């Protein structure tokens, strides 16, 4: 009888003080944390409140930056906001946890060094320091840009690029289109000819068909990073642009004159020798017209060289 009473007390205590059964909704709502990123990304607002355009493509990654944040100080240091995303095709949302950033990037064009500052995380309340909050071991944070790397390519686009037979220096402005994203290879078991009962071999020529049949991207550059003031009173400014096909050989497409009316928020893009290509009011902030307008009328520190040829 005494043993039965003890057993009854233990069962009652287990029902009241034991672990509670969690509902499905409480499990789903529970936050998942990772030492490298958050799932889902809790700093999504840091991305969506910005204007991102494609800056460069490496073998496996895409580099995006906000052209409206591009500035240069009196010491010649470039500053801009950027993020990196995987280049392969996926069905993930536009802003997802596979991306790195957004972060503030600095480049010293003269000494060929770069510094990635802390991530933007004002929308994250974390229990501990994030990866981007860790201070560099050497205390400086500046890293030498190695040649033949994605960062070296980014540097050449933003710090200027000079052709051997040309006195001008070109600075990246905008890119229309992108290089085709690599498609993940199918498992060997799926590449099989049932009729012949043998495995098929995909040749390099067949693998490159996607690249051949894809229209090459075209990118635009500002010649000498100069903005000419045509009319001081009406705030009319001009940029000289050049466009190239992005491929194995950079083939020049055309030269342009971009005229921005800073007061009326309008523009005119004229192709050299062919007349007006497009004109009108400035539209979406990620369009070439809006980015060029900002480069001409916006404040970028010492990045843009102002030439005053206008009438007062």
N, C-alpha and C positions, 0 to 999 in steps of 0.2 A: 504494500500500500504506500509505504514511504518512497520507494523507487518510482512509483507511478506519479506521485505528487511532484517529485523533482523533475521528471520528464515533462510533465504538463507545464511547469513554470518555465523551463528552458524553451519550449515551443512557443509559448506566449511572448517571451522576451525576444525570440528570433523574429517573430512577425512584426514587432513594433520597433526594435532597434537595429534590425538587419539592413542590408543594402536595399534601397528602393529601386523598383523597376523603372528605367527611363522610358519615356514615350518616344515614338519615332521622330516627332517634331523637335523635341529637345535635343536629340542627337544631331539632326540636320542643322539646327541653329547654332550649335557649338562652334566657336571659332577655332580654325586650324592654323597653327603657327609653324613657320619654317625658319631656320637660321639664315636663309638666303633671300626668301621672298615670302609674301603673304598670299594665301589662297582662300578666296579670290583677292586680287590686289586691292588693298584698302586705300592706296594712294591714287586711285583712278582719276580723281579730280585734278591731280597734278598734270595729267596728260590732257584731259578733255578741255581744260581752260586755255590751252595753248594752240599755236598754229605750227604744225609740223610738216616739213617737206623733205623729200629724199635728198640727202647730201652725197652719199657714196655707197657703193656695194662691194663687199669683199666676197670671198668664196662661199662663206657660210652665213654672213650677217648683212643686214641693212642698217645704215647709219642715217638717222633723221635728226634735223635740227630746226630750231625756231629762228628764222631769219630776222625777226623783229627784235631779237635779243643780241644780235651781233654788234659788238662795239670794240673799239681799240682805244687804249689810253695813251697818255703822252709818252710812256715808256715803250710803246710798241707792242703791248700785250693784248692779244685778241681774247675776247670773252664771249661765249655763247652757250645756250642750253641745248642739250642733245639727249638722245637715248639710242640704244642698240636693240635690234630685234632679230631673231632667226630668219634666214632667208628662204627656207624651204616652205612649200605649200602646206597649209593646215586649215582646219575649220574652226580655229579658235577665234574668240572675239577680238576686235581691233586692239583693245588694250588688255593684256593678259599677263599672267605671272612669269612668262618666259622672257619678258623684256627686262633690260637693265637700265635703270634710271627712273625718271629723268634726273640729270645731273648737270652741274655747271662745269664747262670745259674751258681751259685756258691754254693758249699756244703762244710761245715766244718765237716769232718767225725768224728773228735774228740769230738766236742761239740754238734753234731747232729742238726745243724742249716743250713738253706738254704736262698739264696738271689737271686731273679730274677731281673736282671738289665734291663735297658731300651730296648725297641724294636729296631730292626734294621730298620731304616726308612730313609736311605740316598737317596732313590729314591722318597721320598714323599716331596712335597712342601706344607706345611699346613699353614693355616691362624692362627691357635691357637695351644696350646700344645696338644699332643696326650696323651692317657691314660698312656702309658709307661713313659712319661716324667714327670709325677707328682711325686714329692719327697715324701718318706714315712713320716708319721706324727712324728714318734719317731726319725727320722734323721739317723737311722742305716740301716734299710732295712732287717736286719736279723730276720728270723722267725723260731721258734722251729718246728722241723719236728714231727708231731703227729704220734704215732704208728698206724699200720693197715690202712695206707693210701697209695695212689699211690706214693706219694713222698717218703714215707718210703721204698717202694719196689724199687724205682729208686736208693735211697741211698744204699741199700744193694747190688745192682748189681754193682755200680760203686766204692763203698768204700770197698767192699769185703764181702764175706759170708763164714762162717765157719760151717762145719758139726760137730755134737757132737762127733762122733767117728773118726774124722780125724784131723790131725795137720795142714793140709794145709788150706790156705784161697784162695778162688776162686774169680776172678774178671771178670765181663761180657766182652765178646768180640763180639759175633755175634749171631743172631737168624735166622734160616731158617724156613720160614712159619710164620703164624700168627693164633691166635685164631679166630674162625669164628665170623664175625661181626653180631650183633643182627639184625634180620629183623623186621621192624616195624609191629606191629600187625594189621591185617585187621579189618576194622570196623565191628561191630556186624551184620549190615544189610547184609554184603557179605557172612557171614558164615551161610548159610541157605540151607536146603535140600528141594528142590521144590517138589520132588516126595512124601516125607513123610509129607510135609507141616509143618515142625518144625525146630527150630533152633538147630544147632549142637553145641556140647560142645567139645572144644579142650582140651584134657588131658595134664598133665605135661609130661607124657611119650612121647606123640607125639611131643610136643614142643622141647624135648631134642634130637629128632632123628638126627637133623642136627649136634649137637655136637658129637654124638656117631659115625656118619659116616664120620666125618672129620679127616683127618690124623693129629696127634698131632705135633706141632712145635718142633724143636730140637734147643737148644741153646748151645753155646760153651763158655767156660770160660778159662782164663789164670790162671794157678796154681801159687799162691803166687806173681803174677804180676812180675815174674822174666824173664829177657832176658839174655841168656848165650852167651857170645862171644866165638865162637868156633875157629875162625881164624881172628886175628886182622888185618893182612895185606890184606887179601881178603875181609874183612868185612862180614864174615859169622856168622849169629846169629841164636839162637834157642829159641823157646817157647815150654813149656809143656802145652798141652790143655786137657780139659775133656769136654765131651758132655753129655747132659741130655735131656730126653723127658719132655716137659712142660705139666704137667697135675696135677691131684689132688695129686699124689705121684710122686716126681722127681725120675725117673728111669734112672740110669746111662747107657749110650750107649757104650762109648769107651774112651780110652785115646789115645792121639796123640802127635807126635813130629813135630813141624812146623819149617823147616829150611829155612831161608831167606838169599839169596846172595844179599846184599845191593848194591854192585857194578854192578852186571849183571842184576839186577831187575828181579830175578827169585826166585822160591820157590819149596820146596818139602814137602808134607804132608804125614807122615807115621803113619799108625795105629799100635799101640803097639801089637806085636805078630802076625801081619798079613802082614807087609810090606808096600810098597808105595801105597797110595790111589790116589794121584794126584800130578802132578808137571808141571812145565813149566814157561812161562813168566807171569808177573802180568797183569791182564786184567782190567775190569771195576772197578772203584773206590769203588762201593758199594758191591763188591763181598767179600766173606769171605777171599779169598787169599790176596786181596789188603788191607783189614782192618787189617789182622794179620801181613802183611808185614810192614805196617805203624807203628803198635804197636811195632814191633821188631826193625825197622830201623829209625823211626821218632823220633823227639824231643818232649817228653811229660813232660819235667821238671823232678821232683822227683817222678812222678807217677810210672814209671817203675824202678824196682830194677835191676841194671846191675851186673852180675856175670862174671868176666873175667877168663875163663879157656882156652883161646885160645893161640896159638903160634904166635909169632911176625913174 
